[in-house]
Amino acid sequence: MRLLARWTAAGLLLALAPGCTSREERAAQKTGGDPRRGQALILRLGCGACHTIPGVEGATGLVGPSLDRIGSRDRLAGRLPNTPENLLRWIRDPQGIAPGTAMPDLGLTEQEGRDVAAYLYSLE
């Protein structure tokens, strides 16, 4: 019992230690968005018709690339360095970056784009 209490206390201290944050918290800090809202928006917009997206019900599309671990990739859309600013640009204005791309302009507000980016970056 004592050992369990020590392990529990150690785990709690690690969880509360500065610098220890969850994937979702890191993604929110990186993008200024809310991963939960982004996940809901991705589902509502039907992004899964074209992309496979972990954690989004029915998102098994094969038209666009899988978005699994997008935060760990070097490039976005095969051309942009993977930065939060570039992901937000791509989400909000794909046609402005790559005219004729299959990725549609969804008319997202800046905050909606940040929320979607936060969810995608939470996939690390």
Z-matrix of the N, CA and C atoms (Angstrom, degrees):
N
C 1 1.447
C 2 1.525 1 111.10
N 3 1.345 2 116.59 1 -41.46
C 4 1.457 3 120.19 2 179.25
C 5 1.530 4 111.20 3 -62.28
N 6 1.324 5 115.51 4 -41.06
C 7 1.454 6 120.02 5 -179.95
C 8 1.528 7 110.74 6 -62.86
N 9 1.322 8 115.60 7 -41.94
C 10 1.465 9 119.53 8 178.18
C 11 1.525 10 110.54 9 -62.04
N 12 1.327 11 116.85 10 -42.12
C 13 1.462 12 120.86 11 179.43
C 14 1.528 13 110.42 12 -63.51
N 15 1.328 14 117.31 13 -39.48
C 16 1.469 15 120.53 14 178.96
C 17 1.531 16 110.79 15 -65.67
N 18 1.334 17 116.21 16 -44.29
C 19 1.470 18 119.96 17 179.48
C 20 1.523 19 110.78 18 -63.92
N 21 1.324 20 116.32 19 -39.61
C 22 1.461 21 120.34 20 178.92
C 23 1.525 22 110.08 21 -64.46
N 24 1.326 23 117.16 22 -45.01
C 25 1.459 24 121.01 23 179.27
C 26 1.525 25 110.73 24 -63.91
N 27 1.325 26 117.37 25 -41.31
C 28 1.466 27 120.97 26 179.11
C 29 1.523 28 110.33 27 -64.13
N 30 1.307 29 116.96 28 -41.57
C 31 1.466 30 120.88 29 178.49
C 32 1.513 31 111.42 30 -63.55
N 33 1.328 32 116.39 31 -40.82
C 34 1.458 33 120.68 32 179.10
C 35 1.526 34 110.67 33 -65.02
N 36 1.323 35 117.51 34 -42.00
C 37 1.460 36 120.54 35 178.37
C 38 1.518 37 111.38 36 -63.33
N 39 1.323 38 117.39 37 -41.83
C 40 1.462 39 120.56 38 177.98
C 41 1.523 40 110.97 39 -63.51
N 42 1.314 41 116.71 40 -40.31
C 43 1.463 42 120.60 41 -179.16
C 44 1.524 43 111.62 42 -66.21
N 45 1.314 44 116.46 43 -31.15
C 46 1.464 45 120.64 44 -178.00
C 47 1.520 46 113.31 45 -93.22
N 48 1.338 47 117.22 46 -6.73
C 49 1.458 48 120.91 47 -176.80
C 50 1.527 49 110.72 48 -65.25
N 51 1.333 50 116.36 49 143.52
C 52 1.465 51 119.40 50 177.24
C 53 1.524 52 109.72 51 -59.44
N 54 1.306 53 116.31 52 142.18
C 55 1.457 54 120.55 53 179.47
C 56 1.512 55 113.80 54 88.87
N 57 1.304 56 118.56 55 -13.65
C 58 1.459 57 121.73 56 178.28
C 59 1.517 58 108.35 57 -93.54
N 60 1.307 59 115.55 58 103.84
C 61 1.454 60 119.15 59 -179.22
C 62 1.516 61 109.52 60 -130.95
N 63 1.289 62 115.54 61 158.20
C 64 1.457 63 120.63 62 179.45
C 65 1.526 64 109.90 63 -78.23
N 66 1.314 65 116.01 64 166.71
C 67 1.467 66 121.05 65 176.00
C 68 1.514 67 110.55 66 -56.46
N 69 1.334 68 116.04 67 -42.34
C 70 1.460 69 120.24 68 -178.45
C 71 1.526 70 111.53 69 -64.81
N 72 1.330 71 116.54 70 -40.94
C 73 1.468 72 119.95 71 179.21
C 74 1.523 73 111.16 72 -66.11
N 75 1.335 74 116.54 73 -41.71
C 76 1.469 75 119.85 74 177.72
C 77 1.528 76 110.49 75 -62.86
N 78 1.332 77 116.70 76 -42.51
C 79 1.467 78 120.76 77 -179.98
C 80 1.525 79 110.83 78 -64.03
N 81 1.333 80 116.90 79 -40.58
C 82 1.470 81 120.82 80 178.63
C 83 1.531 82 110.70 81 -64.64
N 84 1.324 83 117.02 82 -42.65
C 85 1.461 84 120.79 83 178.93
C 86 1.526 85 110.76 84 -64.02
N 87 1.317 86 116.50 85 -39.01
C 88 1.463 87 122.42 86 -177.52
C 89 1.527 88 112.51 87 -68.30
N 90 1.330 89 116.66 88 -34.34
C 91 1.466 90 120.91 89 -169.91
C 92 1.516 91 115.32 90 -112.85
N 93 1.328 92 116.98 91 -20.04
C 94 1.463 93 119.82 92 -173.22
C 95 1.515 94 111.98 93 76.92
N 96 1.333 95 116.99 94 15.81
C 97 1.457 96 121.82 95 -179.23
C 98 1.514 97 112.59 96 -113.95
N 99 1.317 98 114.83 97 177.29
C 100 1.458 99 122.85 98 179.87
C 101 1.530 100 108.32 99 -114.69
N 102 1.333 101 117.68 100 111.22
C 103 1.464 102 120.20 101 -178.01
C 104 1.527 103 114.25 102 -56.63
N 105 1.315 104 118.07 103 -35.27
C 106 1.476 105 120.04 104 -179.65
C 107 1.531 106 110.96 105 -66.55
N 108 1.327 107 115.45 106 -44.34
C 109 1.471 108 118.45 107 176.94
C 110 1.520 109 110.75 108 -64.68
N 111 1.332 110 116.02 109 -37.66
C 112 1.456 111 120.32 110 178.26
C 113 1.518 112 112.22 111 -62.84
N 114 1.320 113 116.88 112 -42.27
C 115 1.466 114 121.01 113 178.11
C 116 1.529 115 110.51 114 -61.31
N 117 1.318 116 116.63 115 -45.03
C 118 1.466 117 120.76 116 179.26
C 119 1.524 118 110.75 117 -64.07
N 120 1.315 119 117.05 118 -39.36
C 121 1.462 120 121.22 119 179.79
C 122 1.527 121 110.99 120 -67.03
N 123 1.315 122 116.97 121 -41.49
C 124 1.466 123 121.63 122 177.47
C 125 1.524 124 110.08 123 -59.03
N 126 1.318 125 116.96 124 -42.65
C 127 1.460 126 121.59 125 178.49
C 128 1.533 127 110.20 126 -64.59
N 129 1.330 128 116.62 127 -47.26
C 130 1.472 129 121.24 128 -177.68
C 131 1.526 130 112.08 129 -64.45
N 132 1.322 131 117.08 130 -37.86
C 133 1.463 132 121.07 131 -178.27
C 134 1.527 133 112.93 132 -75.78
N 135 1.335 134 116.26 133 -16.71
C 136 1.464 135 119.98 134 -179.95
C 137 1.519 136 113.68 135 79.62
N 138 1.321 137 117.28 136 27.91
C 139 1.468 138 120.72 137 -179.26
C 140 1.531 139 112.03 138 -59.10
N 141 1.336 140 115.99 139 -25.93
C 142 1.453 141 121.17 140 -179.72
C 143 1.518 142 113.77 141 -70.63
N 144 1.328 143 117.89 142 -8.17
C 145 1.466 144 119.77 143 174.53
C 146 1.529 145 109.80 144 -69.14
N 147 1.322 146 116.99 145 -27.57
C 148 1.466 147 121.38 146 -179.26
C 149 1.527 148 113.54 147 -110.32
N 150 1.328 149 116.95 148 -27.91
C 151 1.466 150 121.33 149 -174.67
C 152 1.525 151 111.55 150 -120.03
N 153 1.324 152 115.27 151 148.52
C 154 1.458 153 121.17 152 165.79
C 155 1.525 154 105.63 153 -86.36
N 156 1.341 155 115.87 154 124.10
C 157 1.462 156 120.30 155 -175.67
C 158 1.523 157 108.27 156 -134.70
N 159 1.325 158 117.65 157 109.30
C 160 1.459 159 120.42 158 178.50
C 161 1.528 160 111.45 159 -56.07
N 162 1.322 161 115.59 160 139.02
C 163 1.453 162 121.29 161 176.71
C 164 1.512 163 114.72 162 84.06
N 165 1.330 164 117.79 163 -0.34
C 166 1.468 165 121.51 164 178.95
C 167 1.520 166 107.07 165 -115.12
N 168 1.315 167 115.26 166 116.36
C 169 1.459 168 121.35 167 -176.70
C 170 1.529 169 111.34 168 -55.46
N 171 1.323 170 115.85 169 129.40
C 172 1.461 171 122.04 170 176.49
C 173 1.516 172 115.19 171 74.28
N 174 1.320 173 118.59 172 5.30
C 175 1.468 174 121.41 173 -178.36
C 176 1.522 175 109.82 174 -84.14
N 177 1.326 176 114.46 175 84.16
C 178 1.464 177 120.50 176 -177.41
C 179 1.522 178 111.79 177 -128.72
N 180 1.317 179 117.16 178 23.87
C 181 1.460 180 121.71 179 -177.74
C 182 1.514 181 112.88 180 -63.96
N 183 1.325 182 114.79 181 152.38
C 184 1.458 183 121.00 182 -178.72
C 185 1.525 184 113.21 183 -122.21
N 186 1.327 185 117.60 184 7.32
C 187 1.464 186 121.12 185 179.90
C 188 1.530 187 109.39 186 -72.24
N 189 1.313 188 116.54 187 -51.70
C 190 1.463 189 122.17 188 177.31
C 191 1.517 190 109.58 189 -98.82
N 192 1.312 191 116.54 190 176.14
C 193 1.468 192 119.78 191 -179.12
C 194 1.523 193 111.85 192 -69.92
N 195 1.317 194 115.02 193 156.50
C 196 1.463 195 120.07 194 170.24
C 197 1.519 196 107.50 195 -62.74
N 198 1.319 197 116.85 196 141.02
C 199 1.461 198 120.37 197 -179.89
C 200 1.529 199 111.78 198 -99.40
N 201 1.326 200 116.24 199 8.72
C 202 1.452 201 121.26 200 175.78
C 203 1.531 202 109.81 201 -60.26
N 204 1.305 203 116.36 202 130.72
C 205 1.468 204 123.69 203 177.19
C 206 1.536 205 112.88 204 59.98
N 207 1.315 206 116.79 205 30.30
C 208 1.461 207 119.58 206 -179.32
C 209 1.531 208 111.66 207 -60.43
N 210 1.317 209 116.86 208 -30.86
C 211 1.461 210 120.05 209 179.24
C 212 1.515 211 113.41 210 -66.06
N 213 1.320 212 117.66 211 -17.89
C 214 1.462 213 121.97 212 -179.35
C 215 1.527 214 112.93 213 -95.10
N 216 1.306 215 117.31 214 -2.66
C 217 1.464 216 120.75 215 -176.66
C 218 1.525 217 111.70 216 -82.71
N 219 1.322 218 114.81 217 154.50
C 220 1.458 219 121.55 218 179.68
C 221 1.525 220 112.30 219 -78.99
N 222 1.337 221 116.86 220 -35.75
C 223 1.457 222 122.28 221 -174.18
C 224 1.517 223 111.74 222 -127.97
N 225 1.313 224 115.09 223 154.04
C 226 1.462 225 123.15 224 173.13
C 227 1.520 226 107.56 225 -112.55
N 228 1.320 227 116.80 226 136.12
C 229 1.464 228 122.16 227 178.44
C 230 1.522 229 111.57 228 55.11
N 231 1.325 230 116.43 229 23.56
C 232 1.450 231 120.90 230 178.30
C 233 1.513 232 114.76 231 71.48
N 234 1.326 233 117.87 232 5.93
C 235 1.464 234 118.57 233 -174.86
C 236 1.514 235 115.71 234 -141.39
N 237 1.315 236 119.08 235 -28.04
C 238 1.471 237 121.01 236 -175.01
C 239 1.528 238 110.78 237 -100.29
N 240 1.336 239 118.35 238 137.55
C 241 1.464 240 118.87 239 171.08
C 242 1.533 241 108.87 240 -56.92
N 243 1.307 242 116.53 241 140.68
C 244 1.463 243 121.29 242 -176.77
C 245 1.525 244 110.16 243 -78.05
N 246 1.328 245 115.14 244 92.69
C 247 1.463 246 122.14 245 175.30
C 248 1.525 247 107.19 246 -126.33
N 249 1.325 248 117.63 247 157.89
C 250 1.462 249 118.94 248 176.70
C 251 1.533 250 112.49 249 -57.03
N 252 1.317 251 117.25 250 -39.21
C 253 1.462 252 120.53 251 -179.78
C 254 1.528 253 110.74 252 -63.61
N 255 1.326 254 116.72 253 -43.85
C 256 1.460 255 120.08 254 -179.69
C 257 1.523 256 112.40 255 -69.39
N 258 1.328 257 117.28 256 -36.59
C 259 1.465 258 118.75 257 177.09
C 260 1.525 259 109.75 258 -64.52
N 261 1.305 260 116.81 259 -42.27
C 262 1.472 261 120.30 260 177.42
C 263 1.529 262 110.28 261 -61.74
N 264 1.318 263 117.72 262 -44.39
C 265 1.480 264 121.01 263 177.43
C 266 1.529 265 110.38 264 -58.48
N 267 1.327 266 116.54 265 -46.02
C 268 1.462 267 120.64 266 -177.61
C 269 1.525 268 111.08 267 -64.04
N 270 1.323 269 116.59 268 -44.21
C 271 1.465 270 120.86 269 -179.12
C 272 1.529 271 110.28 270 -63.02
N 273 1.318 272 117.36 271 -40.49
C 274 1.467 273 120.88 272 -174.68
C 275 1.525 274 114.20 273 -85.94
N 276 1.336 275 117.49 274 -29.08
C 277 1.464 276 118.89 275 -174.48
C 278 1.528 277 112.06 276 -145.43
N 279 1.326 278 117.52 277 59.91
C 280 1.469 279 118.73 278 -178.10
C 281 1.530 280 112.70 279 -61.52
N 282 1.318 281 117.69 280 -35.13
C 283 1.465 282 120.48 281 -179.34
C 284 1.530 283 111.64 282 -68.70
N 285 1.318 284 117.11 283 -29.26
C 286 1.462 285 120.96 284 176.64
C 287 1.514 286 112.37 285 -71.19
N 288 1.314 287 116.77 286 -25.73
C 289 1.465 288 121.71 287 179.90
C 290 1.526 289 110.88 288 -90.58
N 291 1.310 290 116.47 289 -42.30
C 292 1.474 291 121.79 290 -177.40
C 293 1.523 292 108.99 291 -137.28
N 294 1.334 293 117.00 292 79.81
C 295 1.469 294 119.40 293 -179.09
C 296 1.531 295 111.77 294 -51.78
N 297 1.325 296 115.08 295 133.47
C 298 1.459 297 120.59 296 179.99
C 299 1.514 298 114.76 297 88.52
N 300 1.342 299 117.59 298 -2.67
C 301 1.455 300 119.65 299 178.05
C 302 1.531 301 109.59 300 -61.72
N 303 1.313 302 116.12 301 154.93
C 304 1.466 303 120.07 302 178.46
C 305 1.526 304 111.74 303 -71.69
N 306 1.323 305 117.30 304 -15.92
C 307 1.466 306 121.49 305 179.27
C 308 1.521 307 108.58 306 -72.28
N 309 1.336 308 117.46 307 118.34
C 310 1.469 309 119.48 308 -178.05
C 311 1.528 310 112.53 309 -80.49
N 312 1.311 311 115.84 310 156.90
C 313 1.453 312 121.77 311 170.79
C 314 1.524 313 106.01 312 -79.59
N 315 1.310 314 117.42 313 116.65
C 316 1.465 315 122.23 314 -174.71
C 317 1.522 316 113.69 315 -92.71
N 318 1.328 317 117.39 316 -3.14
C 319 1.455 318 120.29 317 178.57
C 320 1.522 319 113.72 318 68.57
N 321 1.311 320 117.25 319 33.34
C 322 1.465 321 120.75 320 -178.41
C 323 1.527 322 111.56 321 -76.80
N 324 1.316 323 115.78 322 144.80
C 325 1.454 324 120.42 323 171.72
C 326 1.525 325 108.07 324 -71.37
N 327 1.309 326 116.19 325 167.66
C 328 1.463 327 119.21 326 177.60
C 329 1.529 328 110.46 327 -58.91
N 330 1.342 329 118.03 328 -44.58
C 331 1.464 330 119.60 329 -178.47
C 332 1.525 331 111.56 330 -65.69
N 333 1.312 332 117.28 331 -40.06
C 334 1.474 333 119.41 332 176.95
C 335 1.530 334 110.34 333 -62.38
N 336 1.315 335 116.91 334 -40.74
C 337 1.468 336 120.06 335 176.55
C 338 1.520 337 111.13 336 -62.33
N 339 1.320 338 116.60 337 -41.07
C 340 1.470 339 120.21 338 178.02
C 341 1.529 340 110.97 339 -64.13
N 342 1.323 341 116.81 340 -38.91
C 343 1.466 342 120.37 341 179.13
C 344 1.527 343 111.00 342 -65.04
N 345 1.331 344 116.26 343 -44.38
C 346 1.470 345 120.04 344 178.19
C 347 1.529 346 109.57 345 -63.36
N 348 1.331 347 117.42 346 -44.41
C 349 1.464 348 120.92 347 178.42
C 350 1.528 349 110.69 348 -60.51
N 351 1.321 350 117.05 349 -40.21
C 352 1.466 351 120.29 350 179.32
C 353 1.521 352 110.54 351 -61.90
N 354 1.323 353 117.25 352 -43.52
C 355 1.476 354 118.69 353 178.55
C 356 1.530 355 109.94 354 -63.32
N 357 1.316 356 116.46 355 -45.95
C 358 1.471 357 119.01 356 -178.11
C 359 1.521 358 111.10 357 -62.30
N 360 1.332 359 117.99 358 -42.15
C 361 1.452 360 119.72 359 178.01
C 362 1.533 361 112.14 360 -68.47
N 363 1.305 362 118.02 361 -23.21
C 364 1.467 363 119.57 362 177.14
C 365 1.533 364 110.74 363 -69.92
N 366 1.316 365 117.54 364 -14.30
C 367 1.461 366 121.06 365 178.63
C 368 1.518 367 112.46 366 -79.09
N 369 1.339 368 116.93 367 -10.50
C 370 1.465 369 123.81 368 -179.82
C 371 1.498 370 109.67 369 26.34
